[in-house]
Amino acid sequence: MTNEEILEKVHTALTSREMMIPSEATLKDEIENARLAINIQRRVKADTAILPEHVSVWVELCIEAISKYGAEGETSHSENGIGRGYDNASPYSMATLSKIIPRIGVI
């Protein structure tokens, strides 16, 4: 799947959730960052293609990162009596990253 196809999927997901839609350049940066995070988790080279079974995780990682805008690096955030907590300070949750299972012998 190409970055352009992922861009469309992320844009559609953000629209359906009625979330802020960043600029196209920002979306492309988030898509690339998520791709790198997936390949690190898979323990493969950074430029390795994303497997079809990881496409939904790729989109999910992008949305997670965008939803944390304004709370980057925080493990909790409270504003106007509303609190949010995160399992780590990363833009991606451990729960989502754990969906990426490396294939043995894939390099």
DSSP file (Angstrom, degrees, kcal/mol; ACC not computed):
  #  RESIDUE AA STRUCTURE BP1 BP2  ACC     N-H-->O    O-->H-N    N-H-->O    O-->H-N    TCO  KAPPA ALPHA  PHI   PSI    X-CA   Y-CA   Z-CA
    1    1 A M              0   0    0      0, 0.0    49,-0.3     0, 0.0     2,-0.1   0.000 360.0 360.0 360.0 138.1    0.0    0.0    0.0
    2    2 A T     >  -     0   0    0      1,-0.1     4,-2.0     4,-0.0     5,-0.2  -0.395 360.0-113.6 -85.5 162.7    1.3    3.4   -0.9
    3    3 A N  H  > S+     0   0    0      1,-0.2     4,-2.7     2,-0.2     5,-0.1   0.846 118.0  57.6 -61.5 -33.7    1.6    6.4    1.4
    4    4 A E  H  > S+     0   0    0      2,-0.2     4,-1.9     1,-0.2    -1,-0.2   0.887 105.7  48.7 -65.5 -38.9   -1.0    8.2   -0.8
    5    5 A E  H  > S+     0   0    0      2,-0.2     4,-2.0     1,-0.2    -1,-0.2   0.891 112.8  48.0 -67.1 -38.8   -3.5    5.4   -0.1
    6    6 A I  H  X S+     0   0    0     -4,-2.0     4,-3.0     2,-0.2     5,-0.3   0.897 107.2  57.1 -66.8 -39.6   -2.7    5.6    3.6
    7    7 A L  H  X S+     0   0    0     -4,-2.7     4,-2.6     1,-0.2    -2,-0.2   0.922 107.9  47.3 -55.8 -45.4   -3.1    9.4    3.5
    8    8 A E  H  X S+     0   0    0     -4,-1.9     4,-2.5     2,-0.2    -1,-0.2   0.913 112.2  49.4 -63.2 -43.1   -6.6    8.9    2.1
    9    9 A K  H  X S+     0   0    0     -4,-2.0     4,-2.4     2,-0.2    -2,-0.2   0.904 112.9  46.6 -63.7 -41.9   -7.5    6.3    4.8
   10   10 A V  H  X S+     0   0    0     -4,-3.0     4,-2.7     2,-0.2     5,-0.2   0.925 112.4  50.4 -66.2 -44.0   -6.2    8.6    7.6
   11   11 A H  H  X S+     0   0    0     -4,-2.6     4,-2.3    -5,-0.3    -2,-0.2   0.923 112.3  47.2 -59.7 -45.2   -8.1   11.5    6.2
   12   12 A T  H  X S+     0   0    0     -4,-2.5     4,-2.5     2,-0.2    -1,-0.2   0.911 112.3  49.7 -63.1 -43.0  -11.3    9.5    6.0
   13   13 A A  H  X S+     0   0    0     -4,-2.4     4,-1.5     2,-0.2    -2,-0.2   0.907 111.6  48.3 -64.3 -42.0  -10.8    8.2    9.6
   14   14 A L  H  <>S+     0   0    0     -4,-2.7     5,-2.7     1,-0.2     4,-0.2   0.909 112.4  49.3 -64.2 -41.7  -10.2   11.7   10.9
   15   15 A T  H ><5S+     0   0    0     -4,-2.3     3,-1.4    -5,-0.2    -2,-0.2   0.919 109.5  50.6 -63.4 -44.5  -13.3   13.0    9.1
   16   16 A S  H 3<5S+     0   0    0     -4,-2.5    -1,-0.2     1,-0.3    -2,-0.2   0.793 112.8  46.9 -66.6 -26.6  -15.5   10.2   10.4
   17   17 A R  T 3<5S-     0   0    0     -4,-1.5    -1,-0.3    -5,-0.2    -2,-0.2   0.397 110.6-124.7 -91.4   1.9  -14.3   10.9   14.0
   18   18 A E  T < 5 +     0   0    0     -3,-1.4    -3,-0.2    -4,-0.2     2,-0.2   0.873  58.6 153.5  53.8  41.7  -14.9   14.6   13.4
   19   19 A M      < -     0   0    0     -5,-2.7    -1,-0.2    -6,-0.1    -2,-0.1  -0.574  54.6 -84.5 -95.5 161.0  -11.3   15.3   14.4
   20   20 A M        -     0   0    0     -2,-0.2    -1,-0.1    46,-0.1    -5,-0.0  -0.381  40.6-142.3 -59.1 138.2   -9.0   18.1   13.4
   21   21 A I        -     0   0    0     -3,-0.1     3,-0.1    -2,-0.1    -1,-0.1  -0.924  15.5-148.5-109.5 111.5   -7.4   17.5   10.1
   22   22 A P        -     0   0    0      0, 0.0     5,-0.0     0, 0.0    44,-0.0  -0.084  36.6 -71.4 -67.7 174.4   -3.8   18.7    9.9
   23   23 A S     >  -     0   0    0      1,-0.1     4,-2.5     4,-0.0     5,-0.2  -0.192  46.3-108.8 -61.3 160.3   -2.2   20.0    6.8
   24   24 A E  H  > S+     0   0    0      1,-0.2     4,-2.5     2,-0.2     5,-0.2   0.874 120.5  54.4 -61.0 -37.6   -1.3   17.5    4.1
   25   25 A A  H  > S+     0   0    0      2,-0.2     4,-1.9     1,-0.2    -1,-0.2   0.908 109.4  47.2 -63.1 -41.6    2.4   17.9    4.9
   26   26 A T  H  > S+     0   0    0      2,-0.2     4,-2.5     1,-0.2    -2,-0.2   0.913 111.2  51.2 -66.1 -42.9    1.8   17.2    8.6
   27   27 A L  H  X S+     0   0    0     -4,-2.5     4,-2.5     1,-0.2    -2,-0.2   0.918 109.1  50.9 -59.8 -43.1   -0.3   14.1    7.7
   28   28 A K  H  X S+     0   0    0     -4,-2.5     4,-2.2     1,-0.2    -1,-0.2   0.887 109.4  51.0 -63.0 -38.2    2.5   12.8    5.4
   29   29 A D  H  X S+     0   0    0     -4,-1.9     4,-2.6     2,-0.2    -2,-0.2   0.923 110.8  48.0 -63.1 -44.3    5.0   13.3    8.3
   30   30 A E  H  X S+     0   0    0     -4,-2.5     4,-2.5     2,-0.2    -2,-0.2   0.883 110.3  52.4 -64.5 -38.1    2.7   11.3   10.7
   31   31 A I  H  X S+     0   0    0     -4,-2.5     4,-2.1     2,-0.2    -1,-0.2   0.922 112.1  45.2 -63.1 -44.4    2.3    8.6    8.1
   32   32 A E  H  X S+     0   0    0     -4,-2.2     4,-2.3     2,-0.2    -2,-0.2   0.909 112.4  51.0 -66.9 -41.9    6.1    8.3    7.7
   33   33 A N  H  X S+     0   0    0     -4,-2.6     4,-2.2     1,-0.2    -2,-0.2   0.903 111.5  48.0 -61.8 -41.1    6.7    8.3   11.5
   34   34 A A  H  X S+     0   0    0     -4,-2.5     4,-2.4     2,-0.2    -1,-0.2   0.891 109.4  53.2 -66.9 -39.1    4.1    5.6   12.0
   35   35 A R  H  X S+     0   0    0     -4,-2.1     4,-2.3     1,-0.2    -2,-0.2   0.922 110.2  47.8 -61.3 -43.4    5.7    3.5    9.2
   36   36 A L  H  X S+     0   0    0     -4,-2.3     4,-2.2     1,-0.2    -2,-0.2   0.903 110.4  51.8 -63.3 -41.4    9.1    3.8   10.9
   37   37 A A  H  X S+     0   0    0     -4,-2.2     4,-2.3     2,-0.2    -2,-0.2   0.894 109.5  50.3 -63.0 -39.9    7.5    2.8   14.2
   38   38 A I  H  X S+     0   0    0     -4,-2.4     4,-2.3     1,-0.2    -2,-0.2   0.935 111.6  47.2 -63.0 -46.2    5.9   -0.3   12.7
   39   39 A N  H  X>S+     0   0    0     -4,-2.3     5,-2.5     2,-0.2     4,-0.8   0.836 110.5  51.9 -69.3 -31.2    9.2   -1.3   11.1
   40   40 A I  H ><5S+     0   0    0     -4,-2.2     3,-0.6     2,-0.2    -1,-0.2   0.934 111.8  47.0 -64.6 -45.2   11.1   -0.8   14.3
   41   41 A Q  H 3<5S+     0   0    0     -4,-2.3    -2,-0.2     1,-0.2    -1,-0.2   0.861 112.8  49.2 -64.0 -35.4    8.5   -2.9   16.1
   42   42 A R  H 3<5S-     0   0    0     -4,-2.3    -1,-0.2    -5,-0.2    61,-0.2   0.642 109.5-128.5 -76.3 -14.4    8.8   -5.6   13.3
   43   43 A R  T <<5 +     0   0    0     -4,-0.8     2,-0.3    -3,-0.6    -3,-0.2   0.921  65.5 124.3  63.4  47.2   12.6   -5.4   13.7
   44   44 A V  S   <S-     0   0    0     -5,-2.5    -1,-0.2     1,-0.1    -2,-0.1  -0.795  70.9 -67.8-126.3 171.1   13.2   -4.8   10.0
   45   45 A K    >   -     0   0    0     62,-0.8     3,-1.9    -2,-0.3    -1,-0.1  -0.255  47.8-116.0 -59.4 147.1   14.9   -2.2    7.9
   46   46 A A  T 3  S+     0   0    0      1,-0.3    -7,-0.2    -3,-0.0    -1,-0.1   0.800 112.9  49.9 -57.2 -32.8   13.3    1.2    8.0
   47   47 A D  T 3  S+     0   0    0     -8,-0.1    -1,-0.3     2,-0.0     2,-0.1   0.316  80.6 125.1 -93.9  10.3   12.5    1.2    4.3
   48   48 A T    <   -     0   0    0     -3,-1.9    -9,-0.1     1,-0.1    -4,-0.1  -0.425  69.8-102.3 -67.7 142.0   10.8   -2.2    4.3
   49   49 A A        -     0   0    0     -2,-0.1     2,-0.3     1,-0.1    -1,-0.1  -0.311  35.9-109.3 -64.7 146.9    7.3   -2.3    2.9
   50   50 A I        -     0   0    0    -49,-0.3    -1,-0.1    -3,-0.1     5,-0.1  -0.607  33.2-119.5 -77.6 135.3    4.4   -2.5    5.4
   51   51 A L    >   -     0   0    0     -2,-0.3     3,-2.1     1,-0.1     4,-0.3  -0.442  21.3-116.0 -73.0 148.7    2.6   -5.8    5.4
   52   52 A P  G >  S+     0   0    0      0, 0.0     3,-1.3     0, 0.0     4,-0.4   0.838 114.4  60.4 -55.0 -34.7   -1.1   -5.8    4.5
   53   53 A E  G 3  S+     0   0    0      1,-0.3     4,-0.2     2,-0.1     3,-0.1   0.627 103.1  52.7 -70.9 -10.2   -2.0   -7.0    8.0
   54   54 A H  G <> S+     0   0    0     -3,-2.1     4,-2.3     1,-0.1    -1,-0.3   0.411  80.6  92.8-102.6   0.9   -0.4   -3.9    9.5
   55   55 A V  H <> S+     0   0    0     -3,-1.3     4,-2.1    -4,-0.3     5,-0.2   0.922  86.2  49.0 -62.8 -44.4   -2.3   -1.3    7.4
   56   56 A S  H  > S+     0   0    0     -4,-0.4     4,-2.2     1,-0.2    -1,-0.2   0.871 111.9  49.8 -64.4 -34.9   -5.0   -0.8   10.0
   57   57 A V  H  > S+     0   0    0     -4,-0.2     4,-2.9     2,-0.2    -1,-0.2   0.884 106.6  56.5 -67.6 -38.3   -2.4   -0.4   12.7
   58   58 A W  H  X S+     0   0    0     -4,-2.3     4,-1.8     2,-0.2    -2,-0.2   0.929 110.3  43.5 -57.7 -47.8   -0.6    2.1   10.5
   59   59 A V  H  X S+     0   0    0     -4,-2.1     4,-2.2     1,-0.2    -1,-0.2   0.919 113.0  52.7 -64.3 -44.3   -3.8    4.2   10.3
   60   60 A E  H  X S+     0   0    0     -4,-2.2     4,-2.5     1,-0.2    -2,-0.2   0.888 107.3  51.7 -59.9 -41.3   -4.5    3.8   14.0
   61   61 A L  H  X S+     0   0    0     -4,-2.9     4,-2.4     2,-0.2    -1,-0.2   0.905 108.8  51.0 -63.2 -41.5   -0.9    5.0   14.9
   62   62 A C  H  X S+     0   0    0     -4,-1.8     4,-2.3    -5,-0.2    -2,-0.2   0.926 111.5  47.0 -60.9 -45.0   -1.4    8.1   12.8
   63   63 A I  H  X S+     0   0    0     -4,-2.2     4,-2.5     2,-0.2    -2,-0.2   0.894 110.5  52.8 -65.9 -40.2   -4.7    8.9   14.5
   64   64 A E  H  X S+     0   0    0     -4,-2.5     4,-0.9     2,-0.2    -1,-0.2   0.937 110.4  47.6 -59.1 -46.5   -3.2    8.3   18.0
   65   65 A A  H >< S+     0   0    0     -4,-2.4     3,-0.6     1,-0.2    -2,-0.2   0.914 113.2  47.6 -63.3 -42.7   -0.3   10.7   17.2
   66   66 A I  H >< S+     0   0    0     -4,-2.3     3,-1.6     1,-0.2    -1,-0.2   0.881 107.4  56.5 -66.0 -37.9   -2.7   13.4   15.9
   67   67 A S  H 3< S+     0   0    0     -4,-2.5    -1,-0.2     1,-0.3    -2,-0.2   0.704 102.8  56.8 -68.5 -17.7   -5.0   13.0   18.9
   68   68 A K  T X< S+     0   0    0     -4,-0.9     3,-2.8    -3,-0.6    -1,-0.3   0.375  73.2 132.4 -94.1   4.4   -2.1   13.8   21.2
   69   69 A Y  T <  S+     0   0    0     -3,-1.6    -3,-0.0     1,-0.3    -4,-0.0  -0.351  76.1  23.9 -55.9 131.3   -1.3   17.1   19.6
   70   70 A G  T 3  S+     0   0    0     -2,-0.0    -1,-0.3     0, 0.0    -2,-0.1   0.226 119.2  63.5  94.1 -13.3   -0.9   19.6   22.4
   71   71 A A    X   +     0   0    0     -3,-2.8     3,-1.8     3,-0.1    -2,-0.2   0.013  68.8 155.3-127.9  25.7    0.0   16.8   24.9
   72   72 A E  T 3   +     0   0    0      1,-0.3    18,-0.1    -4,-0.1     3,-0.1  -0.287  69.7  11.1 -59.1 135.9    3.2   15.6   23.4
   73   73 A G  T 3  S+     0   0    0     16,-0.9     2,-0.3     1,-0.3    -1,-0.3   0.471 100.7 122.3  78.1   2.7    5.5   13.9   25.8
   74   74 A E    <   -     0   0    0     -3,-1.8    -1,-0.3    15,-0.2    14,-0.2  -0.680  50.1-162.6 -98.0 150.9    2.9   13.8   28.6
   75   75 A T  S    S+     0   0    0      1,-0.3    11,-3.3    -2,-0.3     2,-0.3   0.546  85.5  15.0-101.7 -13.8    1.7   10.7   30.4
   76   76 A S  E     -A   85   0A   0      9,-0.3     2,-0.3    -5,-0.1    -1,-0.3  -0.982  65.0-168.7-153.1 157.9   -1.4   12.6   31.7
   77   77 A H  E     -A   84   0A   0      7,-2.9     7,-3.4    -2,-0.3     2,-0.4  -0.984   1.6-174.0-151.5 132.8   -3.1   15.8   30.8
   78   78 A S  E     +A   83   0A   0     -2,-0.3     2,-0.3     5,-0.3     5,-0.2  -0.998  11.2 162.9-132.6 133.6   -5.8   17.8   32.6
   79   79 A E  E >   -A   82   0A   0      3,-2.5     3,-1.8    -2,-0.4    -2,-0.0  -0.955  69.0  -8.2-152.2 128.9   -7.5   20.9   31.3
   80   80 A N  T 3  S-     0   0    0     -2,-0.3     3,-0.1     1,-0.3    -1,-0.0   0.858 129.8 -52.1  52.7  39.9  -10.8   22.5   32.3
   81   81 A G  T 3  S+     0   0    0      1,-0.2     2,-0.5     0, 0.0    -1,-0.3   0.496 114.8 114.5  79.9   3.3  -11.6   19.6   34.6
   82   82 A I  E <   -A   79   0A   0     -3,-1.8    -3,-2.5     2,-0.0     2,-0.4  -0.934  47.6-164.8-110.3 124.9  -11.1   17.0   31.9
   83   83 A G  E     -A   78   0A   0     -2,-0.5     2,-0.4    -5,-0.2    -5,-0.3  -0.856   8.7-172.0-112.6 144.9   -8.3   14.6   32.4
   84   84 A R  E     -A   77   0A   0     -7,-3.4    -7,-2.9    -2,-0.4     2,-0.4  -0.989   6.4-162.5-130.1 141.6   -6.6   12.2   29.9
   85   85 A G  E     -A   76   0A   0     -2,-0.4     2,-0.3    -9,-0.2    -9,-0.3  -0.950   0.9-163.3-125.9 147.8   -4.0    9.6   30.7
   86   86 A Y        -     0   0    0    -11,-3.3     3,-0.1    -2,-0.4     7,-0.0  -0.916  26.9-129.0-127.4 152.2   -1.6    7.7   28.4
   87   87 A D  S    S-     0   0    0     -2,-0.3     2,-0.3     1,-0.1   -12,-0.1   0.622  91.8  -0.9 -77.9 -11.3    0.4    4.5   29.0
   88   88 A N  S    S-     0   0    0      2,-0.2   -14,-0.1   -14,-0.2    -1,-0.1  -0.961  74.3-104.3-162.0 175.0    3.6    6.3   27.9
   89   89 A A  S    S+     0   0    0     -2,-0.3   -16,-0.9   -16,-0.1   -15,-0.2   0.447  85.4 106.0 -88.2  -0.4    4.9    9.6   26.7
   90   90 A S  S    S-     0   0    0      2,-0.2    -2,-0.2     1,-0.1     4,-0.1  -0.346  83.6-118.0 -73.0 157.5    5.2    8.3   23.1
   91   91 A P  S    S+     0   0    0      0, 0.0     2,-0.4     0, 0.0   -23,-0.1   0.680 101.0  63.1 -67.4 -14.4    2.8    9.4   20.4
   92   92 A Y  S    S-     0   0    0    -28,-0.1    -2,-0.2   -27,-0.1     2,-0.1  -0.913  84.9-125.6-117.0 137.9    1.8    5.7   20.2
   93   93 A S     >  -     0   0    0     -2,-0.4     4,-2.2     1,-0.1     5,-0.2  -0.429  17.5-126.1 -76.5 153.2    0.3    3.5   22.9
   94   94 A M  H  > S+     0   0    0      1,-0.2     4,-2.2     2,-0.2    -1,-0.1   0.842 110.3  61.0 -65.1 -32.9    1.9    0.3   23.9
   95   95 A A  H  4 S+     0   0    0      2,-0.2     4,-0.3     1,-0.2    -1,-0.2   0.907 108.5  41.9 -62.2 -41.7   -1.5   -1.5   23.2
   96   96 A T  H >4 S+     0   0    0      1,-0.2     3,-1.6     2,-0.2     4,-0.3   0.925 113.7  51.1 -72.3 -44.4   -1.4   -0.4   19.5
   97   97 A L  H >< S+     0   0    0     -4,-2.2     3,-1.7     1,-0.3    -2,-0.2   0.834 101.1  63.7 -61.7 -31.1    2.3   -1.2   19.1
   98   98 A S  T 3< S+     0   0    0     -4,-2.2    -1,-0.3     1,-0.3    -2,-0.2   0.641  87.7  71.1 -70.1 -11.7    1.8   -4.6   20.6
   99   99 A K  T <  S+     0   0    0     -3,-1.6     2,-0.9    -4,-0.3    -1,-0.3   0.637  81.8  84.4 -74.5 -13.5   -0.5   -5.5   17.6
  100  100 A I    <   -     0   0    0     -3,-1.7    -1,-0.1    -4,-0.3   -46,-0.0  -0.808  64.1-174.1 -94.8 108.5    2.6   -5.5   15.5
  101  101 A I        -     0   0    0     -2,-0.9   -59,-0.1   -59,-0.0     2,-0.1  -0.902  22.4-126.9-107.0 121.9    4.1   -9.0   15.7
  102  102 A P        -     0   0    0      0, 0.0     2,-0.5     0, 0.0   -59,-0.1  -0.374  20.3-126.0 -65.7 143.2    7.5   -9.5   14.0
  103  103 A R    >   -     0   0    0    -61,-0.2     3,-1.6    -2,-0.1     2,-0.2  -0.779  28.8-113.5 -87.2 131.1    7.7  -12.4   11.7
  104  104 A I  T 3  S+     0   0    0     -2,-0.5     3,-0.1     1,-0.3    -1,-0.0  -0.433  98.6  13.8 -64.9 131.7   10.6  -14.7   12.5
  105  105 A G  T 3  S+     0   0    0      1,-0.3     2,-0.5    -2,-0.2    -1,-0.3   0.420  90.9 129.9  85.5  -1.7   13.2  -14.7    9.8
  106  106 A V    <         0   0    0     -3,-1.6    -1,-0.3     1,-0.1    -3,-0.0  -0.746 360.0 360.0 -88.7 130.0   12.0  -11.6    8.0
  107  107 A I              0   0    0     -2,-0.5   -62,-0.8    -3,-0.1    -1,-0.1   0.351 360.0 360.0-125.0 360.0   14.7   -9.0    7.4
